[in-house]
């Protein structure tokens, strides 16, 4: 029997934004794109495999997600990756319940596909990273799968360049760099994630699959900088984070909707 889970713990968060308001997705090329939250049931999709299951993230899981993101953001911001300049202002990433609610809705689809729009009243250009971890044995262990997925996203730095950072390209020439650049986006200071697991037999082999969906307060925008290069943390107005000294303190305020023309 299909496991149906209703997201109740954070459902009230969704009431902050009218997801069916067409204006919320008008930054997209086609303003008729549906918002993931419009009419959402908060249940597993009917197309999910019969063993589909929503995994509620604990405080420990959320801590892992934030630690992995901020460790990697600190590394790039400190100029520790060859070929990349340090960041003069990269904020510490924090958890956002509304983004987590929307990311959960994506994960409940069990289809490993980006949704068309996930913007909120606060975040006009919300971003998204997706990952799956699969095994022919048992389901991947959640804490390890979270760490591995985020590190895999970051590993795209190997095929990225400083030019991609300075002005995100319209055409990446087939390079998959969007996950890395999302992780180190200097103005993406908030994140929320959701997880489902299910058996995917579409290839003829039964893979025990862990799906992670993370939504961010800012996406990668064409012709905009991923982060501002310069002396590490030199533009942080509130000092730096003692745990991540290349990142601005948790009190730093940024505009996730900022556009430079």
Backbone as CSV, one residue per row, in Angstrom:
resi,resn,N_x,N_y,N_z,CA_x,CA_y,CA_z,C_x,C_y,C_z
1,UNK,0.848,-1.198,0.000,0.000,0.000,0.000,0.877,1.239,0.000
2,UNK,0.532,2.199,-0.795,1.306,3.432,-0.886,1.283,4.159,0.453
3,UNK,2.457,4.608,0.877,2.552,5.368,2.115,2.242,6.827,1.804
4,UNK,1.179,7.364,2.392,0.781,8.748,2.162,1.107,9.560,3.407
5,UNK,1.903,10.567,3.241,2.291,11.413,4.359,1.848,12.836,4.061
6,UNK,1.129,13.444,4.951,0.745,14.841,4.807,1.726,15.691,5.588
7,UNK,2.288,16.700,4.943,3.205,17.598,5.625,2.370,18.526,6.502
8,UNK,2.428,18.321,7.796,1.624,19.142,8.695,2.455,20.085,9.540
9,UNK,3.684,19.726,9.827,4.487,20.511,10.761,4.821,21.893,10.243
10,UNK,4.914,22.039,8.904,5.271,23.354,8.367,4.237,23.855,7.363
11,UNK,3.058,23.224,7.353,2.064,23.606,6.357,1.612,25.051,6.545
12,UNK,1.608,25.534,7.794,1.155,26.902,8.050,2.087,27.925,7.434
13,UNK,3.353,27.549,7.252,4.320,28.459,6.657,3.866,28.881,5.269
14,UNK,3.237,27.962,4.555,2.855,28.237,3.172,1.824,29.348,3.067
15,UNK,1.115,29.613,4.155,0.054,30.609,4.103,0.596,32.021,3.970
16,UNK,1.906,32.184,4.160,2.502,33.516,4.073,2.466,34.052,2.650
17,UNK,2.463,33.192,1.669,2.518,33.590,0.269,1.336,32.996,-0.489
18,UNK,0.724,33.796,-1.351,-0.341,33.294,-2.221,0.320,32.690,-3.454
19,UNK,0.519,31.381,-3.424,1.243,30.716,-4.501,0.459,30.669,-5.809
20,UNK,-0.825,30.952,-5.758,-1.624,30.950,-6.982,-1.709,32.332,-7.625
21,UNK,-1.097,33.318,-7.010,-1.046,34.661,-7.595,-0.112,34.623,-8.800
22,UNK,-0.602,34.895,-10.013,0.255,34.785,-11.206,1.458,35.711,-11.179
23,UNK,1.400,36.763,-10.386,2.512,37.710,-10.341,3.768,37.094,-9.736
24,UNK,3.600,36.045,-8.943,4.746,35.515,-8.213,5.751,34.827,-9.133
25,UNK,5.321,34.441,-10.309,6.228,33.769,-11.244,6.519,34.608,-12.482
26,UNK,6.256,35.892,-12.435,6.397,36.715,-13.637,7.835,37.018,-14.002
27,UNK,8.792,36.673,-13.138,10.187,36.871,-13.520,10.641,35.818,-14.526
28,UNK,9.841,34.783,-14.710,10.178,33.731,-15.662,9.842,34.182,-17.087
29,UNK,10.472,33.579,-18.098,10.151,33.938,-19.486,8.678,33.749,-19.813
30,UNK,8.069,32.734,-19.222,6.651,32.477,-19.469,5.899,32.610,-18.149
31,UNK,5.144,33.695,-17.961,4.500,33.930,-16.668,3.383,32.963,-16.326
32,UNK,3.042,32.051,-17.250,1.989,31.085,-16.949,2.539,29.830,-16.282
33,UNK,3.841,29.789,-16.041,4.403,28.635,-15.358,3.670,28.417,-14.033
34,UNK,3.280,27.197,-13.730,2.603,26.967,-12.443,3.593,27.031,-11.282
35,UNK,3.119,27.500,-10.149,3.919,27.497,-8.933,3.724,26.157,-8.234
36,UNK,4.802,25.582,-7.722,4.743,24.273,-7.078,3.759,24.259,-5.906
37,UNK,3.551,25.430,-5.282,2.687,25.476,-4.110,1.224,25.731,-4.401
38,UNK,0.886,26.064,-5.646,-0.504,26.395,-5.981,-1.352,25.122,-6.035
39,UNK,-2.277,24.995,-5.118,-3.149,23.828,-5.085,-2.485,22.567,-4.577
40,UNK,-1.318,22.689,-3.964,-0.579,21.506,-3.506,-1.314,20.794,-2.377
41,UNK,-1.306,19.469,-2.421,-1.997,18.670,-1.405,-1.106,18.366,-0.208
42,UNK,0.208,18.436,-0.403,1.116,18.053,0.673,1.227,16.551,0.850
43,UNK,0.794,15.801,-0.158,0.850,14.342,-0.103,1.780,13.814,-1.190
44,UNK,2.218,12.581,-1.028,2.978,11.925,-2.083,2.154,11.889,-3.364
45,UNK,2.815,12.117,-4.493,2.132,12.078,-5.781,1.589,10.678,-6.047
46,UNK,0.479,10.626,-6.758,-0.138,9.332,-7.069,0.757,8.476,-7.948
47,UNK,1.710,9.122,-8.625,2.625,8.396,-9.509,3.859,7.874,-8.775
48,UNK,3.987,8.151,-7.483,5.126,7.634,-6.717,5.046,6.109,-6.641
49,UNK,6.187,5.435,-6.583,6.167,3.987,-6.381,5.415,3.611,-5.102
50,UNK,4.977,2.367,-5.025,4.106,1.937,-3.927,4.756,2.057,-2.558
51,UNK,6.093,2.026,-2.511,6.772,2.140,-1.214,7.261,3.564,-0.949
52,UNK,6.789,4.527,-1.745,7.218,5.905,-1.572,6.991,6.401,-0.154
53,UNK,7.959,7.165,0.347,7.898,7.612,1.739,8.531,8.990,1.882
54,UNK,7.843,9.871,2.575,8.383,11.185,2.912,9.221,11.053,4.176
55,UNK,10.445,11.577,4.144,11.340,11.515,5.297,11.381,12.887,5.961
56,UNK,10.888,12.980,7.171,10.921,14.256,7.881,12.339,14.519,8.380
57,UNK,12.874,15.661,8.019,14.231,16.002,8.422,14.255,16.455,9.875
58,UNK,15.170,15.879,10.641,15.334,16.242,12.042,16.234,17.466,12.153
59,UNK,16.355,18.000,13.363,17.274,19.116,13.584,18.701,18.719,13.229
60,UNK,19.051,17.468,13.487,20.393,17.001,13.141,20.596,16.993,11.626
61,UNK,19.584,16.562,10.895,19.674,16.571,9.432,19.834,17.996,8.901
62,UNK,19.048,18.918,9.449,19.141,20.317,9.023,20.526,20.877,9.329
63,UNK,21.063,20.511,10.481,22.402,20.963,10.858,23.437,20.470,9.861
64,UNK,23.311,19.218,9.440,24.237,18.651,8.452,24.152,19.434,7.143
65,UNK,22.942,19.706,6.696,22.759,20.444,5.439,23.420,21.812,5.517
66,UNK,23.211,22.516,6.610,23.802,23.847,6.762,25.315,23.771,6.911
67,UNK,25.801,22.820,7.685,27.249,22.689,7.869,27.950,22.377,6.557
68,UNK,27.392,21.469,5.783,28.026,21.112,4.512,28.045,22.304,3.563
69,UNK,26.933,23.001,3.460,26.904,24.189,2.599,27.910,25.237,3.078
70,UNK,27.900,25.530,4.360,28.742,26.620,4.855,30.224,26.266,4.857
71,UNK,30.567,25.006,5.074,31.974,24.601,4.966,32.488,24.830,3.551
72,UNK,31.680,24.467,2.575,32.093,24.610,1.183,32.063,26.071,0.745
73,UNK,31.091,26.822,1.213,31.051,28.261,0.925,32.276,28.949,1.531
74,UNK,32.623,28.552,2.745,33.795,29.132,3.403,35.073,28.827,2.625
75,UNK,35.137,27.621,2.093,36.328,27.211,1.342,36.518,28.063,0.096
76,UNK,35.453,28.243,-0.670,35.579,29.030,-1.900,35.765,30.501,-1.567
77,UNK,35.074,30.990,-0.534,35.168,32.403,-0.163,36.558,32.761,0.347
78,UNK,37.253,31.773,0.872,38.602,31.992,1.399,39.674,31.840,0.328
79,UNK,39.264,31.563,-0.901,40.224,31.429,-1.990,41.018,30.146,-1.960
80,UNK,40.423,29.083,-1.412,41.147,27.822,-1.249,41.032,26.891,-2.446
81,UNK,40.251,27.279,-3.453,40.153,26.462,-4.659,40.960,27.118,-5.771
82,UNK,41.874,26.364,-6.335,42.723,26.883,-7.403,41.873,27.366,-8.575
83,UNK,42.183,28.557,-9.055,41.473,29.106,-10.200,40.297,29.987,-9.836
84,UNK,39.997,30.083,-8.537,38.872,30.903,-8.098,39.338,31.975,-7.123
85,UNK,38.849,33.182,-7.334,39.174,34.284,-6.441,38.324,34.206,-5.175
86,UNK,38.826,34.736,-4.070,38.023,34.761,-2.843,36.819,35.682,-2.995
87,UNK,35.899,35.579,-2.048,34.675,36.389,-2.076,34.752,37.483,-1.024
88,UNK,34.441,38.705,-1.436,34.476,39.797,-0.465,33.206,39.865,0.376
89,UNK,32.165,39.169,-0.075,30.937,39.116,0.718,30.153,37.864,0.371
90,UNK,30.258,36.853,1.228,29.444,35.654,1.083,28.776,35.400,2.425
91,UNK,27.460,35.364,2.419,26.736,35.254,3.680,26.699,33.809,4.180
92,UNK,26.525,33.675,5.477,26.316,32.368,6.090,24.918,31.882,5.740
93,UNK,24.817,30.633,5.314,23.519,30.095,4.930,22.754,29.641,6.163
94,UNK,21.459,29.978,6.203,20.576,29.617,7.314,19.348,28.869,6.788
95,UNK,18.666,28.193,7.696,17.487,27.407,7.331,16.271,28.310,7.183
96,UNK,15.426,27.996,6.182,14.192,28.737,5.962,13.040,27.745,5.829
97,UNK,12.057,27.853,6.695,10.960,26.887,6.717,10.071,26.957,5.478
98,UNK,9.868,28.144,4.939,9.018,28.244,3.750,9.698,27.593,2.551
99,UNK,10.991,27.818,2.393,11.723,27.146,1.314,11.705,25.633,1.517
100,UNK,11.793,25.190,2.775,11.736,23.755,3.062,10.374,23.183,2.681
101,UNK,9.315,23.917,2.965,7.965,23.478,2.592,7.867,23.269,1.083
102,UNK,8.364,24.232,0.319,8.291,24.137,-1.141,9.197,23.035,-1.677
103,UNK,10.368,22.868,-1.063,11.265,21.784,-1.471,10.632,20.425,-1.192
104,UNK,9.918,20.323,-0.081,9.203,19.088,0.221,8.174,18.775,-0.855
105,UNK,7.481,19.790,-1.330,6.485,19.563,-2.381,7.141,19.001,-3.632
106,UNK,8.330,19.482,-3.953,9.055,18.934,-5.098,9.414,17.475,-4.850
107,UNK,9.951,17.192,-3.662,10.378,15.828,-3.350,9.207,14.855,-3.367
108,UNK,8.023,15.320,-2.990,6.845,14.453,-2.950,6.408,13.984,-4.334
109,UNK,6.987,14.563,-5.382,6.684,14.114,-6.736,7.382,12.821,-7.112
110,UNK,8.457,12.467,-6.383,9.218,11.235,-6.644,9.682,11.136,-8.096
111,UNK,9.938,12.270,-8.739,10.251,12.221,-10.167,11.587,12.861,-10.532
112,UNK,12.314,13.395,-9.551,13.625,13.989,-9.785,13.578,14.994,-10.934
113,UNK,12.635,15.911,-10.852,12.497,16.953,-11.869,12.334,18.310,-11.192
114,UNK,13.008,19.321,-11.761,12.851,20.674,-11.241,11.420,21.146,-11.459
115,UNK,10.879,21.839,-10.462,9.588,22.476,-10.688,9.812,23.793,-11.418
116,UNK,8.737,24.347,-11.970,8.854,25.529,-12.827,9.032,26.816,-12.035
117,UNK,8.424,26.891,-10.859,8.484,28.126,-10.076,8.320,27.795,-8.603
118,UNK,9.165,28.415,-7.770,9.129,28.196,-6.319,9.341,29.508,-5.574
119,UNK,9.067,30.610,-6.246,9.291,31.924,-5.639,8.362,32.163,-4.451
120,UNK,8.748,33.112,-3.602,7.931,33.509,-2.460,7.818,35.034,-2.449
121,UNK,7.065,35.555,-1.503,6.968,37.009,-1.384,8.335,37.629,-1.115
122,UNK,9.186,36.908,-0.399,10.512,37.428,-0.053,11.565,37.139,-1.116
123,UNK,11.398,36.043,-1.832,12.433,35.581,-2.755,11.883,35.510,-4.180
124,UNK,12.174,36.538,-4.962,11.642,36.639,-6.324,12.379,35.748,-7.311
125,UNK,13.561,35.259,-6.920,14.373,34.431,-7.820,14.873,33.200,-7.062
126,UNK,13.957,32.436,-6.517,14.341,31.275,-5.717,14.976,30.196,-6.589
127,UNK,16.035,29.576,-6.070,16.768,28.550,-6.811,16.501,27.152,-6.285
128,UNK,17.079,26.165,-6.959,16.824,24.774,-6.580,17.958,23.857,-7.020
129,UNK,18.362,22.962,-6.132,19.268,21.864,-6.451,18.573,20.545,-6.129
130,UNK,18.747,19.562,-7.004,18.180,18.233,-6.799,19.282,17.184,-6.850
131,UNK,19.073,16.093,-6.116,20.035,14.986,-6.146,19.313,13.687,-5.834
132,UNK,19.827,12.598,-6.382,19.373,11.266,-5.985,20.591,10.417,-5.641
133,UNK,20.424,9.568,-4.667,21.419,8.555,-4.318,20.684,7.221,-4.380
134,UNK,21.274,6.242,-5.051,20.580,4.978,-5.279,21.452,3.790,-4.920
135,UNK,20.796,2.692,-4.559,21.488,1.463,-4.199,20.609,0.282,-4.576
136,UNK,21.242,-0.808,-4.981,20.483,-2.029,-5.253,20.281,-2.833,-3.977
137,UNK,20.886,-2.369,-2.882,20.706,-3.018,-1.586,19.683,-2.278,-0.756
138,UNK,20.127,-1.796,0.394,19.243,-1.038,1.272,19.165,0.421,0.825
139,UNK,18.175,1.128,1.356,18.100,2.563,1.098,19.347,3.254,1.654
140,UNK,19.884,4.238,0.940,21.027,4.991,1.460,20.692,5.609,2.820
141,UNK,21.671,5.594,3.717,21.484,6.185,5.048,21.363,7.694,4.906
142,UNK,20.400,8.295,5.574,20.031,9.686,5.321,21.171,10.663,5.555
143,UNK,21.842,10.571,6.679,22.893,11.550,6.989,24.034,11.479,5.978
144,UNK,24.438,10.277,5.629,25.513,10.122,4.641,25.050,10.600,3.269
145,UNK,23.816,10.283,2.912,23.299,10.688,1.603,23.231,12.208,1.488
146,UNK,22.867,12.889,2.556,22.828,14.350,2.543,24.217,14.920,2.281
147,UNK,25.202,14.432,3.024,26.573,14.929,2.855,27.088,14.651,1.440
148,UNK,26.872,13.429,0.983,27.383,13.048,-0.338,26.745,13.883,-1.446
149,UNK,25.455,14.138,-1.339,24.759,14.901,-2.377,25.298,16.321,-2.465
150,UNK,25.462,16.980,-1.332,25.930,18.367,-1.327,27.367,18.446,-1.816
151,UNK,28.186,17.488,-1.436,29.579,17.472,-1.911,29.636,17.203,-3.412
152,UNK,28.739,16.378,-3.908,28.681,16.141,-5.355,28.312,17.417,-6.099
153,UNK,27.363,18.165,-5.572,27.013,19.446,-6.201,28.248,20.343,-6.294
154,UNK,28.948,20.437,-5.198,30.112,21.326,-5.140,31.221,20.861,-6.085
155,UNK,31.319,19.556,-6.325,32.412,19.016,-7.138,32.410,19.551,-8.565
156,UNK,31.333,20.183,-8.972,31.286,20.779,-10.307,32.251,21.952,-10.450
157,UNK,32.876,22.365,-9.361,33.893,23.424,-9.467,35.010,22.995,-10.414
158,UNK,35.193,21.695,-10.556,36.271,21.171,-11.389,36.101,21.546,-12.856
159,UNK,34.868,21.812,-13.280,34.634,22.195,-14.681,34.094,23.624,-14.780
160,UNK,34.160,24.357,-13.680,33.719,25.756,-13.658,34.928,26.676,-13.694
161,UNK,34.697,27.944,-13.995,35.780,28.920,-14.068,35.386,30.193,-13.323
162,UNK,36.375,31.046,-13.094,36.089,32.329,-12.465,35.183,33.185,-13.351
163,UNK,35.294,33.006,-14.653,34.411,33.744,-15.566,32.950,33.392,-15.329
164,UNK,32.683,32.124,-15.017,31.317,31.711,-14.691,30.830,32.413,-13.429
165,UNK,31.750,32.621,-12.493,31.419,33.279,-11.231,31.158,34.766,-11.448
166,UNK,31.999,35.398,-12.235,31.898,36.849,-12.437,30.638,37.247,-13.191
167,UNK,30.229,36.425,-14.126,29.007,36.691,-14.903,28.462,35.346,-15.367
168,UNK,27.388,34.905,-14.724,26.872,33.578,-15.034,26.436,33.518,-16.495
169,UNK,26.916,32.502,-17.237,26.684,32.474,-18.688,25.305,31.960,-19.083
170,UNK,24.824,32.463,-20.203,23.590,31.947,-20.790,23.818,30.545,-21.330
171,UNK,24.995,30.326,-21.914,25.348,29.038,-22.506,26.580,28.497,-21.793
172,UNK,26.441,27.369,-21.136,27.574,26.763,-20.420,28.325,25.761,-21.290
173,UNK,27.982,25.683,-22.570,28.638,24.752,-23.501,28.574,23.307,-23.010
174,UNK,27.434,22.954,-22.486,27.215,21.577,-22.059,27.767,21.235,-20.691
175,UNK,28.437,22.181,-20.052,28.993,21.909,-18.723,27.890,21.989,-17.667
176,UNK,27.851,21.021,-16.779,26.892,21.051,-15.685,27.551,21.740,-14.498
177,UNK,27.285,23.039,-14.353,27.939,23.833,-13.309,26.934,24.496,-12.367
178,UNK,25.649,24.339,-12.651,24.629,25.070,-11.908,24.477,24.675,-10.456
179,UNK,24.819,23.419,-10.124,24.706,22.996,-8.727,25.801,23.645,-7.877
180,UNK,27.026,23.621,-8.387,28.146,24.264,-7.684,27.889,25.745,-7.485
181,UNK,27.502,26.422,-8.555,27.306,27.864,-8.462,26.129,28.212,-7.547
182,UNK,25.160,27.321,-7.439,24.068,27.550,-6.489,24.572,27.433,-5.050
183,UNK,25.377,26.427,-4.790,25.911,26.228,-3.433,26.723,27.429,-2.971
184,UNK,27.493,28.048,-3.888,28.383,29.152,-3.495,27.833,30.518,-3.898
185,UNK,26.556,30.594,-4.217,25.963,31.884,-4.565,26.036,32.804,-3.346
186,UNK,26.710,33.931,-3.509,26.992,34.795,-2.377,25.777,35.375,-1.702
187,UNK,24.683,35.575,-2.451,23.470,36.175,-1.905,22.416,35.135,-1.525
188,UNK,22.729,33.862,-1.722,21.796,32.788,-1.342,22.024,32.459,0.130
189,UNK,21.433,33.251,0.991,21.675,33.104,2.420,20.701,32.198,3.140
190,UNK,19.710,31.669,2.423,18.722,30.811,3.082,18.427,29.594,2.213
191,UNK,18.163,28.478,2.881,17.921,27.213,2.193,16.902,26.407,2.985
192,UNK,16.161,25.575,2.280,15.264,24.613,2.907,15.189,23.389,2.020
193,UNK,15.129,22.209,2.605,15.212,20.976,1.818,14.131,19.978,2.211
194,UNK,13.883,19.042,1.304,12.948,17.957,1.545,13.491,16.657,0.983
195,UNK,13.072,15.539,1.562,13.591,14.226,1.169,12.449,13.222,1.038
196,UNK,12.512,12.430,-0.018,11.668,11.246,-0.136,12.558,10.061,-0.489
197,UNK,12.037,8.875,-0.263,12.742,7.682,-0.733,11.718,6.706,-1.296
198,UNK,12.170,5.953,-2.285,11.265,5.062,-3.000,12.097,4.106,-3.837
199,UNK,11.483,3.021,-4.289,12.161,2.077,-5.170,11.858,2.444,-6.615
200,UNK,12.908,2.733,-7.367,12.772,3.102,-8.777,13.141,1.895,-9.629
201,UNK,12.156,1.320,-10.288,12.379,0.139,-11.134,12.227,0.461,-12.608
202,UNK,12.273,1.743,-12.960,12.017,2.163,-14.340,13.054,1.630,-15.316
203,UNK,14.265,1.333,-14.834,15.324,0.835,-15.718,15.305,-0.680,-15.849
204,UNK,14.422,-1.327,-15.095,14.390,-2.783,-15.081,15.087,-3.361,-13.871
205,UNK,15.863,-2.546,-13.181,16.525,-2.927,-11.938,15.930,-2.111,-10.805
206,UNK,15.704,-2.747,-9.674,15.106,-2.055,-8.531,16.186,-1.295,-7.764
207,UNK,16.147,0.026,-7.847,17.091,0.874,-7.121,16.388,1.533,-5.935
208,UNK,16.931,1.308,-4.751,16.444,1.991,-3.561,16.952,3.431,-3.635
209,UNK,16.052,4.366,-3.792,16.408,5.734,-4.173,16.085,6.743,-3.075
210,UNK,17.063,7.596,-2.810,16.938,8.724,-1.878,16.933,9.984,-2.724
211,UNK,15.872,10.779,-2.656,15.789,12.018,-3.434,15.837,13.221,-2.508
212,UNK,16.775,14.124,-2.788,16.930,15.362,-2.032,16.576,16.546,-2.919
213,UNK,15.689,17.395,-2.423,15.343,18.648,-3.103,15.657,19.793,-2.152
214,UNK,16.463,20.760,-2.606,16.781,21.935,-1.798,16.419,23.200,-2.569
215,UNK,15.716,24.098,-1.912,15.361,25.391,-2.496,16.148,26.497,-1.801
216,UNK,16.526,27.513,-2.574,17.406,28.575,-2.081,16.764,29.942,-2.279
217,UNK,17.202,30.895,-1.471,16.636,32.245,-1.515,17.027,33.008,-2.770
218,UNK,18.028,32.521,-3.488,18.420,33.150,-4.753,18.969,32.079,-5.686
219,UNK,18.645,32.208,-6.963,19.141,31.280,-7.963,20.314,31.891,-8.719
220,UNK,20.872,31.146,-9.658,21.897,31.667,-10.559,21.203,32.449,-11.670
221,UNK,21.539,33.702,-11.817,20.898,34.561,-12.807,21.887,34.921,-13.910
222,UNK,21.469,34.725,-15.155,22.331,34.994,-16.308,22.800,36.446,-16.292
223,UNK,24.096,36.616,-16.530,24.769,37.925,-16.582,24.914,38.600,-15.219
224,UNK,24.566,37.875,-14.155,24.786,38.374,-12.799,25.931,37.586,-12.160
225,UNK,26.632,38.213,-11.234,27.721,37.533,-10.540,27.169,36.491,-9.569
226,UNK,27.867,35.367,-9.467,27.534,34.368,-8.455,27.963,34.884,-7.084
227,UNK,29.145,35.449,-7.014,29.573,36.185,-5.823,30.533,37.272,-6.255
228,UNK,30.677,38.298,-5.432,31.575,39.408,-5.732,32.986,39.047,-5.290
229,UNK,33.899,38.984,-6.248,35.281,38.621,-5.939,36.013,39.792,-5.291
230,UNK,36.921,39.467,-4.388,37.705,40.495,-3.705,38.333,39.918,-2.451
231,UNK,38.962,40.756,-1.660,39.590,40.304,-0.423,38.548,39.640,0.475
232,UNK,38.900,38.484,0.990,37.959,37.677,1.764,37.224,38.475,2.841
233,UNK,35.901,38.443,2.772,35.006,39.040,3.775,35.195,40.544,3.962
234,UNK,35.855,41.194,3.014,36.156,42.623,3.179,34.920,43.513,3.098
235,UNK,33.829,42.994,2.548,32.608,43.793,2.426,31.532,43.361,3.424
236,UNK,31.902,42.531,4.389,30.953,42.118,5.424,30.775,43.262,6.417
237,UNK,29.569,43.773,6.556,29.300,44.936,7.405,29.204,44.576,8.880
238,UNK,28.905,43.314,9.185,28.675,42.902,10.573,29.753,41.968,11.096
239,UNK,30.893,41.936,10.427,31.955,41.024,10.837,31.780,39.652,10.223
240,UNK,32.545,38.705,10.706,32.539,37.363,10.128,32.009,36.334,11.113
241,UNK,31.721,35.164,10.579,31.218,34.050,11.377,32.401,33.355,12.046
242,UNK,32.419,33.221,13.369,33.565,32.600,14.037,33.806,31.153,13.622
243,UNK,32.758,30.476,13.191,32.907,29.086,12.748,33.315,28.978,11.283
244,UNK,33.009,30.020,10.525,33.332,30.068,9.098,33.885,31.458,8.806
245,UNK,35.154,31.698,9.117,35.707,33.059,9.107,35.758,33.741,7.747
246,UNK,35.541,33.004,6.666,35.500,33.633,5.345,34.085,34.060,4.970
247,UNK,33.112,33.743,5.831,31.720,34.121,5.595,31.326,35.271,6.515
248,UNK,30.382,36.068,6.066,29.851,37.134,6.913,29.106,36.527,8.106
249,UNK,28.993,37.297,9.165,28.283,36.829,10.352,26.826,36.524,10.020
250,UNK,26.173,35.788,10.895,24.777,35.432,10.674,23.858,36.643,10.735
251,UNK,24.365,37.765,11.204,23.560,38.992,11.282,23.603,39.814,9.997
252,UNK,24.428,39.391,9.045,24.580,40.152,7.799,23.277,40.148,7.002
253,UNK,22.867,41.319,6.545,21.660,41.441,5.739,22.036,41.635,4.269
254,UNK,21.393,40.895,3.396,21.600,41.054,1.957,20.243,41.052,1.265
255,UNK,20.218,41.572,0.057,19.004,41.557,-0.756,19.107,40.409,-1.753
256,UNK,18.379,39.304,-1.537,18.473,38.163,-2.454,17.913,38.460,-3.834
257,UNK,17.203,39.578,-3.969,16.589,39.935,-5.250,17.386,40.999,-5.997
258,UNK,18.596,41.280,-5.525,19.426,42.329,-6.124,19.817,41.970,-7.558
259,UNK,19.709,42.946,-8.444,20.139,42.786,-9.831,21.063,43.939,-10.183
260,UNK,22.153,43.633,-10.849,23.094,44.656,-11.290,22.970,44.828,-12.792
261,UNK,22.742,46.049,-13.215,22.588,46.336,-14.646,23.730,47.237,-15.121
